[in-house]
């Protein structure tokens, strides 16, 4: 019997299916394939979200796509940050340009990077999903202009995403509403309201971080600790934050998009509740009766988040 068990184990090691047959280490999970869709350059949280993603071995970043407004300039900003921090091999794509009143607050940093053309974000995302059906996570931390373009062009392919992890919406809490009870239309949702309506009706698994859980602040003490690291990445974050502060007259970043990105890497930072969300014509995201269509984080664990976030970005 012992000989039989030994021979069976040996056969599995040599020719069996599963991780060992692929040459992987037993128990080691392959990195999750992700695409980051961002409106980096307006508020500062996108830059911190990207920094966290770059230093996270749990994922393989297949590409970064820019959305909303001057997507070409946003792509230059991404390229500048990637090049400075040693990740220039990650491809960058620009989504459809949309009309907005104001340009990116961090345009100076973006303009320092040599100009070049950027491939189409919509084609890239669709082709990547086709090549990896059921395997790609789209992290959406921007107004839903690119998501809307995807759903309008090829909804069948969009539904082959593994999931969408997004920052967006307001269930019980609006901007600056510490006690709750005053929800309001949230920026990413009102950027393309029809896209939001289509997304919540698409059937794709949705993991949503609304205003309720994402109003977490990077205070002065934590900024000092982070910038003291002095790496190319943290130096760029300090520069970008300075440009954002000059434009917004605010010196304390609210880490909306970073909470959503952290959830994609470490779900315990933002526990989920299943519910059905309806998006109305004003961009309000209301909980309604019916079959759940989203997993929603209403309260994030700030201590767990910062214990996860700061050491990662400071690597």
DONU-923126 format. One record per residue (C-alpha): z, y, x. Coordinates in steps of 0.02 Angstrom, whole numbers, padded with zeros to 5 digits, always signed. Each point is the difference from the previous one (the first is absolute). Layout:
ZYX
...
This chain:
+00000+00000+00000
+00044+00121+00142
-00166-00037+00085
-00093+00032-00164
+00087+00168-00024
-00035+00050+00179
-00185-00045-00013
-00014+00093-00167
+00077+00155+00076
-00115-00011+00150
-00152-00017-00112
+00050+00155-00098
+00025+00100+00159
-00171-00049+00068
-00111-00001-00151
+00097+00053-00153
-00036+00150-00109
+00103+00160-00002
+00062+00119+00135
+00019-00131+00137
-00180-00055-00019
-00054+00182+00023
+00096+00018+00162
+00129+00119-00076
+00184-00005+00038
+00097-00099-00132
+00080+00117-00125
-00099+00152+00058
-00087+00093-00143
-00171+00076+00033
-00003+00190-00012
-00046+00066-00172
-00169+00086-00010
+00019+00180-00057
-00103+00155-00029
+00088+00169-00006
-00074+00129-00119
+00071+00172+00041
-00017+00187-00029
+00079+00034+00168
+00004+00183+00050
+00075+00081-00156
+00181-00054-00017
+00074-00072+00159
+00060-00168-00067
-00170-00085+00024
+00012+00022+00189
+00170-00083+00003
-00064-00141-00112
-00145-00031+00119
+00118+00002+00149
+00108-00133-00081
-00151-00109-00038
-00064+00010+00179
+00164-00070+00068
+00016-00144-00122
-00055-00172+00059
+00012-00070-00177
-00170+00075-00040
-00175+00011+00069
-00074+00170-00042
-00182-00035-00041
-00041+00184-00022
+00062+00170-00055
-00090+00093-00139
+00021+00183-00043
+00002+00067-00177
+00001+00165-00095
-00070+00169+00054
-00073+00014+00175
+00002-00185+00041
-00102+00027+00159
+00131+00116+00075
+00136-00122-00052
-00094-00138+00091
-00003+00106+00157
+00189+00022-00015
+00023-00189-00013
-00114-00028+00149
+00097+00126+00104
+00167-00082-00039
-00068-00176+00030
-00078+00048+00166
+00156+00087+00065
+00112-00147-00045
-00112-00137+00068
-00075-00068-00162
-00177+00069+00013
-00071-00172-00038
+00053+00013-00184
-00154+00059-00097
+00007+00157-00107
-00104+00035-00156
-00023+00154-00108
+00002-00007-00190
-00096+00112-00120
+00031+00186+00025
+00081+00087-00149
+00026+00184-00038
+00176+00064+00031
+00073+00174+00012
+00081-00013+00171
-00046-00089+00160
+00116-00117+00097
+00157+00081+00071
-00025-00096+00162
-00181+00052+00025
+00031+00068+00175
+00054-00171+00065
-00150-00081-00083
-00122+00126+00072
+00059-00038+00177
-00084-00170-00012
-00186-00005+00040
-00106+00000-00157
-00103-00153-00045
-00065-00087-00154
+00107-00122-00099
-00063-00150-00101
+00022-00008-00189
+00174-00053-00054
-00053-00074-00167
-00129-00117+00075
+00122-00052+00135
+00138-00044-00123
-00114-00097-00116
-00082-00097+00142
+00170-00040+00076
+00063-00069-00166
-00157-00105-00019
+00028-00076+00172
+00186-00029-00033
+00021-00035-00186
+00182-00007-00052
+00061+00046+00175
-00007+00190+00014
+00141+00119-00046
-00054+00178-00037
+00139+00124+00040
-00041+00152-00104
+00094+00159+00049
-00127+00127-00061
-00069+00073-00160
-00101-00141-00079
-00173+00071+00035
-00051-00149+00109
+00081-00125-00118
-00097+00078-00143
-00163-00011+00097
+00034-00184+00037
+00039-00042-00181
-00153+00093-00064
-00117-00080+00127
+00058-00182+00003
+00154-00042-00105
-00028-00187+00020
+00016+00011+00189
+00149+00119-00013
+00091-00132-00103
-00013-00118+00149
+00128+00101+00096
+00160-00093+00038
+00099+00150-00063
+00012+00189-00002
+00158+00078+00071
+00004+00182-00052
+00099+00159-00001
-00026+00080-00168
+00070+00042-00170
+00162+00061-00074
+00096-00114-00118
+00169+00083-00027
+00012+00128+00140
-00109+00150+00043
-00012+00106+00158
+00173+00054+00057
+00077-00083-00152
+00154-00077+00080
+00080-00061-00161
-00157-00063-00086
-00056+00030-00177
-00140+00122+00039
-00157-00098+00048
-00159+00098+00032
-00180-00032+00053
+00000-00052+00183
-00125+00065+00128
-00091-00163+00040
-00021-00042-00184
-00069+00169-00053
-00126-00003+00143
-00108-00118-00104
+00080-00040-00168
-00140-00114-00063
+00015-00100+00161
+00186-00021-00032
-00035-00061-00175
-00128-00126+00063
+00114-00058+00140
+00145-00042-00116
-00121-00093-00114
-00091-00091+00141
+00110-00155+00009
+00022+00018+00189
+00181-00032+00052
+00078+00174+00015
+00156+00046+00098
+00044+00179-00041
+00119+00121+00086
+00015+00152-00115
+00097+00163+00023
+00154-00095-00060
+00016-00093+00165
-00097+00101+00129
+00091+00167+00013
+00082-00046+00164
+00019+00135+00132
-00021-00001+00189
+00145+00115+00044
+00020+00103+00158
+00110-00128+00089
-00123-00141-00026
-00147+00111+00050
+00091+00044+00162
+00029-00183+00039
-00181-00044-00039
-00080+00139+00100
+00115-00031+00149
-00092-00165+00024
-00141+00099+00079
-00137-00128-00027
-00179+00056-00036
+00025-00052-00182
+00165+00091-00027
-00068+00152+00092
-00146+00005-00121
+00118-00018-00148
+00099+00149+00065
-00160+00103+00019
-00063-00046-00173
+00168+00037-00078
-00002+00171+00082
-00171+00038-00074
+00057-00061-00171
+00158+00106+00010
-00100+00156+00045
-00111-00026-00153
+00131-00058-00125
+00152+00098+00062
+00098-00162-00013
+00075-00088+00151
+00067-00160-00080
-00132-00133-00037
+00017-00099-00160
-00053-00177+00043
-00088-00046-00164
-00142-00099+00079
+00108-00076+00134
+00107-00087-00131
-00155-00082-00073
-00062-00053+00171
+00171-00068+00048
+00002-00105-00159
-00163-00083+00053
+00087-00052+00161
+00180-00028-00056
+00019-00023-00189
+00189+00012+00006
-00014+00187+00031
-00056+00027-00180
+00049-00135-00128
-00120-00022-00145
+00010+00000-00190
-00145-00066-00104
-00061+00111-00141
-00153+00055-00094
-00063+00172+00050
-00119+00106-00101
-00087+00151+00078
-00031+00138-00125
-00131+00138+00005
+00118+00116+00095
+00035-00128+00135
+00173-00047-00063
+00049-00179+00042
+00102-00060-00149
+00090-00164-00022
-00060-00081-00162
+00027-00163-00091
-00114-00146+00040
-00051-00120+00136
+00053+00068+00171
-00142+00068+00106
+00099+00064+00150
+00148-00029+00113
+00090+00166+00015
+00136+00056+00120
+00120+00119-00088
+00131+00011+00139
-00030-00021+00187
+00133-00056+00124
+00005+00153+00115
+00112-00077+00133
-00105-00157+00012
-00157+00107+00004
+00057+00111+00144
+00070-00149+00096
-00175-00074-00014
-00106+00157+00021
+00075+00094+00147
+00008-00143+00128
-00178-00050-00045
-00078+00171+00026
+00100+00026+00160
-00062-00159+00083
